[in-house]
Amino acid sequence: MRFGKKAALASIATAAALALSACGGGTSGGNSSGGAVNGAGKTLDVFIGKSTTFPQQQQQWMDDTAATFKKNTGADLKFETFSSGNDELTKIQTSAVSGQGPDIYALGTTFTPTAVATGAFAQLSDSDWNALGGKSKFNQSALGISGPDKDHLYAVPFSSRPFVMAYNKNLLKAAGIDKPPTTWNELEQDAKKVNDPSKGIYGMSVGYKDGFSPWKYIWAFSEQQGQKLVDGKNANIANDTVTNAYQTYFGWLTKDKVVDPASVGWTDSQALANFASGKSVFFPMTSISSEVTLDKSAIKDQYDYALMPTSINGSNPNGGTPVASILSGDNMGVASYTKNKDLALAFLKQVTDKDAQINYQKLFGDLPTNQEALATFGSAPHMAGVTDAAGKSYATPFTGAWADIQLALVNVVVQSIPDLSSGNVSDSNLSQRIKTAQNSAQQSLSRAK
């Protein structure tokens, strides 16, 4: 399956804003079946996002990884870092045109389709996967956005950050609720039960002004109800299912009033701070990275994570899927022009082996994509819900147009902020904004032909 370069170029500005994680040419000869690789005198170039949150841990990981790689292959590792999606996309473009540059790129999962659309990444063969230890080595859901289908895979799953719902155990118990909700209807009902604005306590913390989270709610509602937002070359955004999804999402603020009115101006980091101060019971659509903040907060002994709701009321009609999260995290792709493919595969095998993945989780918090490594974290504090979500995560559509579609879904919320501030989003305004999103998404898909 090939994607038009025109579409990839058209989506670059959008993808760059969304992608912060993450043409012909030969490969090295030799062994791609999993045997030892002799890389003496060679250097493998790896391009990854610069961590501003864990700079010391990242440097330690780079140094340790390079030392092990040198011991295993005799080759040196050169790490290059990028600070923005623009940096990465520029590097991919210029390297694809010149036929030289990094051998491996780290790619955010939802950015992977747009990156693959440039034609800069090698499709991985069965022998390539064997060299990595086989596809069975990986949590199978993590392979869901490695390519457009199971027979055309371009990226190797490296780390996983599934989305979950944080909840305050003490506040839930005080309201007589013995377990977190599993459906959207239950979440709404439980949020109402614990809601007490007179005491500054609300049912949920939600960041309506966040530039990334809103579309994930709409995607989840739609998938669970059997409505695909993308069907081949067609966008399916202007429909009752999507309209109901936005109405439910906005209704928490305008109708149910289970979120602080100030949340209309919050990003997710502000919503997290609100939850961490004990002022709400649920903080949906977060990840294990919030643990760093919560473990230092006033509720450090009171919180836990659970699956996001996987249905409206307990069923998934119209062939819907009980999605718990988008497939979120980082992949790694091998440049199509590399002359060091065997070394690239050796590197990817090394960093996705069990012990390396466990070590990476301890340094950065991201879950392993290695199936055996992931299983070791199921009983760790706060990890049960997160590892459960990792196995119930599903891929967003594999199209170079997805970055534009994602932004179109967010723009419906962005354009509705003034209405939310005044307490109501009218049906006519919502309908027009959804139509605009539909047109934008369809245009992007048409360019991707």
C-alpha positions as CSV (number, residue, x, y, z in Angstrom):
1,M,0.0,0.0,0.0
2,R,1.4,3.4,-1.0
3,F,0.5,6.9,-0.1
4,G,0.8,10.0,-2.2
5,K,3.7,12.2,-1.4
6,K,1.5,15.2,-2.2
7,A,-0.7,14.3,0.7
8,A,2.2,13.8,3.0
9,L,3.6,17.3,2.1
10,A,0.2,18.9,2.6
11,S,-0.1,17.4,6.1
12,I,3.4,18.3,7.3
13,A,2.6,21.5,9.1
14,T,-0.3,19.8,10.9
15,A,1.6,16.7,11.7
16,A,4.5,18.6,13.0
17,A,2.3,20.3,15.6
18,L,0.9,17.0,16.6
19,A,3.8,14.7,16.4
20,L,6.2,15.5,19.3
21,S,7.0,12.2,20.7
22,A,8.0,10.9,17.2
23,C,13.3,6.9,-1.8
24,G,15.0,4.0,-2.8
25,G,18.2,2.8,-1.5
26,G,20.0,-0.4,-0.6
27,T,20.4,-2.3,2.5
28,S,23.5,-3.8,3.9
29,G,24.1,-7.4,2.8
30,G,24.5,-10.2,5.2
31,N,22.4,-11.6,8.0
32,S,18.8,-10.4,8.5
33,S,17.7,-13.7,10.1
34,G,18.7,-13.0,13.6
35,G,22.4,-14.1,13.7
36,A,25.3,-12.0,15.0
37,V,26.1,-8.9,13.1
38,N,29.7,-7.7,12.7
39,G,29.6,-3.9,12.6
40,A,33.2,-3.2,13.4
41,G,34.2,0.2,12.1
42,K,30.6,1.3,11.4
43,T,28.3,3.8,13.1
44,L,24.5,3.6,13.3
45,D,22.7,6.9,13.5
46,V,19.5,7.0,15.6
47,F,17.2,10.1,15.5
48,I,15.0,10.5,18.6
49,G,13.0,13.2,20.4
50,K,14.9,15.1,23.1
51,S,13.4,14.6,26.6
52,T,13.0,17.8,28.5
53,T,11.2,15.9,31.3
54,F,13.9,13.3,31.9
55,P,17.1,14.7,30.4
56,Q,19.5,12.9,32.8
57,Q,17.7,9.6,32.4
58,Q,17.7,9.9,28.6
59,Q,21.5,10.5,28.6
60,Q,22.0,7.5,30.9
61,W,19.8,5.4,28.5
62,M,21.8,6.6,25.5
63,D,25.2,5.8,27.1
64,D,24.1,2.4,28.4
65,T,22.5,1.4,25.1
66,A,25.5,2.5,23.1
67,A,27.8,0.5,25.3
68,T,25.7,-2.7,24.9
69,F,25.4,-2.2,21.2
70,K,29.2,-1.8,20.9
71,K,29.7,-5.0,22.8
72,N,27.1,-6.9,20.8
73,T,28.0,-5.7,17.3
74,G,31.3,-3.8,17.4
75,A,29.6,-0.8,16.0
76,D,29.2,2.7,17.4
77,L,25.8,4.4,18.1
78,K,25.3,8.0,17.2
79,F,22.2,9.6,18.8
80,E,20.8,12.7,17.3
81,T,17.8,14.5,18.9
82,F,15.0,16.7,17.7
83,S,13.0,19.2,19.7
84,S,9.9,19.6,17.6
85,G,7.9,17.8,15.0
86,N,9.0,20.3,12.5
87,D,12.6,19.3,13.1
88,E,11.8,15.7,12.6
89,L,9.8,16.1,9.4
90,T,12.4,18.4,7.9
91,K,15.0,15.8,8.6
92,I,12.9,13.0,7.1
93,Q,12.3,15.0,4.0
94,T,15.8,16.2,3.4
95,S,17.2,12.7,4.1
96,A,14.7,11.0,1.8
97,V,15.7,13.4,-1.0
98,S,19.4,13.1,-0.5
99,G,19.4,9.4,0.3
100,Q,21.5,9.8,3.4
101,G,20.8,10.7,7.1
102,P,19.8,8.8,10.2
103,D,19.3,5.0,9.9
104,I,16.5,4.9,12.4
105,Y,13.8,7.4,13.4
106,A,11.6,7.4,16.5
107,L,8.0,8.1,15.5
108,G,5.0,8.9,17.7
109,T,2.3,6.3,17.0
110,T,-0.3,8.7,15.5
111,F,2.5,10.4,13.5
112,T,3.7,7.1,12.0
113,P,1.1,7.1,9.0
114,T,2.1,10.6,8.0
115,A,5.8,9.7,8.2
116,V,5.4,6.5,6.2
117,A,3.5,8.5,3.6
118,T,6.7,10.3,2.7
119,G,8.1,7.0,1.3
120,A,11.2,7.4,3.6
121,F,10.8,4.1,5.5
122,A,11.5,0.5,4.7
123,Q,8.7,-2.1,4.7
124,L,9.7,-4.8,7.1
125,S,9.8,-8.3,5.8
126,D,9.2,-11.6,7.6
127,S,12.9,-12.2,7.9
128,D,13.3,-8.7,9.3
129,W,10.8,-9.5,12.0
130,N,12.5,-12.8,12.7
131,A,15.7,-10.8,13.3
132,L,13.9,-8.8,15.9
133,G,12.7,-12.0,17.7
134,G,9.4,-12.4,15.8
135,K,6.2,-10.5,15.9
136,S,5.0,-12.7,18.8
137,K,7.6,-11.0,20.9
138,F,5.4,-7.9,21.0
139,N,2.1,-7.0,22.7
140,Q,-0.1,-7.7,19.6
141,S,-2.2,-4.6,20.0
142,A,1.0,-2.5,19.8
143,L,1.5,-3.7,16.2
144,G,-1.8,-2.1,15.2
145,I,-0.3,1.1,13.9
146,S,3.0,-0.3,12.5
147,G,1.5,-0.2,9.0
148,P,-1.8,-0.1,7.1
149,D,-2.4,-3.8,7.5
150,K,-0.7,-6.9,9.0
151,D,1.1,-7.6,5.7
152,H,2.5,-4.2,5.2
153,L,4.4,-3.1,8.4
154,Y,6.9,-0.3,8.5
155,A,7.5,0.5,12.2
156,V,8.6,-1.5,15.3
157,P,6.7,-0.8,18.5
158,F,9.1,0.7,21.1
159,S,7.1,2.1,24.0
160,S,3.4,2.3,25.0
161,R,1.5,5.1,26.8
162,P,-2.2,4.0,26.8
163,F,-4.8,6.4,28.1
164,V,-6.6,5.6,31.3
165,M,-8.8,7.3,33.9
166,A,-7.4,8.3,37.2
167,Y,-9.8,8.3,40.2
168,N,-9.7,9.3,43.8
169,K,-10.5,6.2,45.9
170,N,-11.3,8.1,49.1
171,L,-13.8,10.4,47.5
172,L,-15.4,7.5,45.6
173,K,-15.8,5.5,48.8
174,A,-17.2,8.4,50.7
175,A,-20.0,8.6,48.1
176,G,-20.8,4.9,48.6
177,I,-19.3,3.8,45.3
178,D,-17.2,0.7,45.5
179,K,-15.6,0.6,42.1
180,P,-14.8,2.9,39.2
181,P,-17.4,3.1,36.3
182,T,-17.0,1.0,33.2
183,T,-19.5,2.8,30.9
184,W,-19.9,6.5,30.0
185,N,-23.4,6.5,31.5
186,E,-22.0,5.1,34.8
187,L,-19.3,7.8,34.7
188,E,-21.8,10.5,34.3
189,Q,-24.0,9.1,37.1
190,D,-21.1,8.6,39.5
191,A,-19.8,12.1,38.7
192,K,-23.2,13.5,39.7
193,K,-23.2,11.6,43.0
194,V,-19.9,12.9,44.1
195,N,-20.4,16.4,42.7
196,D,-20.4,19.1,45.5
197,P,-19.6,22.5,44.1
198,S,-20.3,24.2,47.5
199,K,-17.2,22.4,48.8
200,G,-15.2,23.0,45.6
201,I,-15.5,19.3,44.7
202,Y,-16.5,18.3,41.2
203,G,-17.1,14.9,39.5
204,M,-14.4,15.3,36.9
205,S,-11.4,17.3,35.9
206,V,-11.4,17.9,32.1
207,G,-9.2,20.2,30.0
208,Y,-11.5,21.6,27.3
209,K,-8.8,23.9,26.0
210,D,-6.2,21.2,25.6
211,G,-4.9,20.9,22.0
212,F,-4.6,17.1,22.1
213,S,-7.2,15.3,24.3
214,P,-10.6,16.4,22.9
215,W,-10.5,14.4,19.7
216,K,-9.7,11.2,21.6
217,Y,-13.0,11.3,23.4
218,I,-14.9,11.7,20.0
219,W,-12.9,8.9,18.4
220,A,-13.6,6.5,21.4
221,F,-17.3,7.3,21.5
222,S,-17.5,6.7,17.7
223,E,-15.5,3.5,17.6
224,Q,-17.5,2.1,20.5
225,Q,-20.8,2.8,18.7
226,G,-19.6,1.2,15.4
227,Q,-19.0,4.5,13.6
228,K,-15.6,4.6,11.8
229,L,-14.4,8.2,11.4
230,V,-12.6,7.1,8.2
231,D,-13.9,4.5,5.9
232,G,-11.4,3.9,3.1
233,K,-11.3,7.2,1.2
234,N,-14.4,8.7,2.9
235,A,-14.6,10.8,6.1
236,N,-17.6,10.0,8.4
237,I,-17.7,12.9,10.8
238,A,-21.0,14.6,10.0
239,N,-23.3,12.0,11.6
240,D,-25.5,11.5,14.6
241,T,-22.9,9.4,16.5
242,V,-20.3,12.1,16.3
243,T,-22.8,14.8,17.1
244,N,-23.9,12.9,20.2
245,A,-20.3,12.4,21.2
246,Y,-19.6,16.1,21.2
247,Q,-22.9,16.8,23.0
248,T,-22.0,14.3,25.8
249,Y,-18.5,15.8,26.1
250,F,-19.8,19.4,26.2
251,G,-22.7,18.4,28.4
252,W,-20.5,17.5,31.3
253,L,-19.8,21.2,31.6
254,T,-23.0,22.8,30.3
255,K,-25.8,20.4,31.3
256,D,-24.5,18.0,34.0
257,K,-22.2,20.6,35.6
258,V,-19.9,18.0,36.9
259,V,-16.7,19.8,36.0
260,D,-15.5,23.1,37.3
261,P,-16.7,26.0,35.1
262,A,-13.0,27.2,35.0
263,S,-12.2,24.0,33.0
264,V,-13.3,25.7,29.8
265,G,-9.9,27.4,29.9
266,W,-7.8,24.5,31.1
267,T,-5.2,22.4,29.4
268,D,-4.7,18.8,30.6
269,S,-1.9,19.9,32.8
270,Q,-4.2,22.3,34.6
271,A,-6.9,19.6,34.9
272,L,-4.3,17.2,36.3
273,A,-3.3,19.8,38.9
274,N,-7.0,20.2,39.8
275,F,-7.4,16.5,40.3
276,A,-4.1,16.2,42.2
277,S,-5.3,18.8,44.7
278,G,-8.2,16.6,45.6
279,K,-10.9,18.7,44.0
280,S,-12.4,16.1,41.7
281,V,-13.0,12.4,41.7
282,F,-12.2,11.4,38.1
283,F,-9.5,12.6,35.7
284,P,-10.2,10.8,32.4
285,M,-7.9,10.5,29.4
286,T,-4.5,10.6,31.2
287,S,-1.6,8.3,31.1
288,I,1.0,6.7,33.4
289,S,3.1,9.9,33.0
290,S,0.7,11.6,35.4
291,E,2.0,9.3,38.1
292,V,5.0,11.6,38.5
293,T,2.8,14.5,39.5
294,L,0.3,12.5,41.5
295,D,2.9,10.7,43.6
296,K,4.1,14.1,44.8
297,S,0.6,15.5,45.4
298,A,-1.8,15.7,48.3
299,I,-3.6,12.6,47.1
300,K,-0.5,10.4,46.6
301,D,-2.0,7.6,48.7
302,Q,-5.6,8.1,47.4
303,Y,-5.5,7.6,43.7
304,D,-5.4,4.8,41.2
305,Y,-6.0,4.1,37.5
306,A,-8.8,2.3,35.7
307,L,-9.8,1.6,32.1
308,M,-11.6,4.4,30.4
309,P,-15.2,3.5,29.7
310,T,-15.5,1.1,26.8
311,S,-19.2,1.6,26.0
312,I,-22.1,4.0,26.4
313,N,-24.3,1.6,28.4
314,G,-22.6,-1.8,28.4
315,S,-22.9,-2.8,24.8
316,N,-21.2,-1.9,21.5
317,P,-23.9,-1.7,18.9
318,N,-23.4,-1.7,15.1
319,G,-20.3,-3.8,15.4
320,G,-18.6,-1.3,17.6
321,T,-15.3,-2.0,19.3
322,P,-14.8,-1.8,23.1
323,V,-11.8,0.5,22.7
324,A,-10.1,1.6,26.0
325,S,-7.5,3.9,24.4
326,I,-5.9,4.9,21.2
327,L,-2.7,3.0,20.4
328,S,-0.4,5.6,21.9
329,G,3.4,5.6,22.4
330,D,6.4,5.5,20.1
331,N,7.5,3.4,17.2
332,M,10.8,3.2,15.4
333,G,11.2,3.1,11.7
334,V,14.2,2.0,9.5
335,A,15.1,4.5,6.8
336,S,14.6,3.1,3.3
337,Y,18.0,4.5,2.2
338,T,20.1,3.0,5.0
339,K,23.1,0.9,4.1
340,N,23.2,-0.5,7.6
341,K,19.9,-2.4,7.8
342,D,21.4,-5.4,9.6
343,L,22.8,-3.1,12.3
344,A,19.5,-1.2,12.4
345,L,17.7,-4.5,13.1
346,A,20.2,-5.5,15.7
347,F,19.6,-2.2,17.5
348,L,15.8,-2.6,17.3
349,K,16.1,-6.2,18.7
350,Q,18.3,-5.0,21.5
351,V,16.0,-2.1,22.7
352,T,12.9,-4.2,22.4
353,D,14.2,-7.3,24.3
354,K,12.7,-8.0,27.7
355,D,15.4,-6.6,30.1
356,A,16.0,-3.5,28.0
357,Q,12.3,-2.7,28.0
358,I,12.0,-3.2,31.7
359,N,14.9,-0.9,32.3
360,Y,13.3,1.8,30.0
361,Q,10.1,1.7,31.9
362,K,11.9,2.3,35.2
363,L,13.7,5.3,33.7
364,F,10.8,6.9,31.9
365,G,7.5,5.3,33.0
366,D,6.4,4.3,29.6
367,L,5.1,0.7,29.3
368,P,7.0,-2.0,27.4
369,T,5.8,-3.2,24.0
370,N,7.6,-6.5,24.7
371,Q,4.9,-8.9,25.8
372,E,7.0,-10.7,28.5
373,A,8.2,-7.4,29.9
374,L,4.7,-5.9,30.0
375,A,3.5,-8.9,32.0
376,T,5.9,-8.2,34.8
377,F,4.2,-4.8,35.6
378,G,0.7,-6.0,36.1
379,S,1.0,-6.3,39.9
380,A,3.0,-3.1,40.4
381,P,1.2,-0.2,42.2
382,H,-1.1,1.7,39.9
383,M,-0.2,-0.5,37.0
384,A,-3.1,-3.0,36.7
385,G,-5.4,-0.5,34.9
386,V,-2.6,0.7,32.7
387,T,-1.4,-2.7,31.6
388,D,-5.0,-3.7,31.0
389,A,-5.5,-0.6,28.8
390,A,-2.3,-1.5,26.8
391,G,-3.9,-4.7,25.7
392,K,-7.2,-3.0,24.9
393,S,-5.8,-0.1,22.8
394,Y,-6.7,0.3,19.2
395,A,-5.0,2.0,16.3
396,T,-6.3,5.2,14.7
397,P,-6.7,5.1,10.9
398,F,-3.5,4.5,9.1
399,T,-3.6,7.3,6.6
400,G,-1.3,10.2,5.8
401,A,-4.4,12.4,6.2
402,W,-4.9,11.5,9.9
403,A,-3.0,14.5,11.3
404,D,-5.4,16.9,9.5
405,I,-8.4,14.8,10.6
406,Q,-7.3,14.9,14.2
407,L,-6.9,18.6,14.1
408,A,-10.3,19.1,12.4
409,L,-11.9,17.2,15.4
410,V,-10.1,19.4,17.9
411,N,-11.1,22.5,16.0
412,V,-14.7,21.8,16.7
413,V,-13.9,22.2,20.4
414,V,-11.6,25.2,19.9
415,Q,-14.4,27.0,18.0
416,S,-16.9,26.1,20.7
417,I,-14.9,27.6,23.6
418,P,-16.8,30.9,23.6
419,D,-20.1,29.1,23.6
420,L,-18.9,26.8,26.4
421,S,-17.9,29.9,28.4
422,S,-21.4,31.3,28.1
423,G,-22.9,27.9,29.2
424,N,-24.3,26.4,26.0
425,V,-23.3,25.2,22.5
426,S,-26.3,25.4,20.3
427,D,-27.3,22.6,17.9
428,S,-26.9,24.9,14.9
429,N,-23.4,26.0,15.8
430,L,-22.3,22.5,16.6
431,S,-23.8,21.2,13.4
432,Q,-22.0,23.8,11.3
433,R,-18.6,23.1,13.0
434,I,-19.0,19.4,12.5
435,K,-19.7,20.0,8.8
436,T,-16.6,22.1,8.5
437,A,-14.6,19.3,10.2
438,Q,-16.2,16.8,7.7
439,N,-15.2,18.9,4.7
440,S,-11.6,19.4,6.0
441,A,-11.2,15.7,6.7
442,Q,-12.6,14.8,3.3
443,Q,-10.3,17.2,1.5
444,S,-7.3,15.7,3.3
445,L,-8.4,12.1,2.4
446,S,-8.9,13.1,-1.2
447,R,-5.4,14.5,-1.4
448,A,-4.1,11.2,0.1
449,K,-5.4,9.2,-2.9
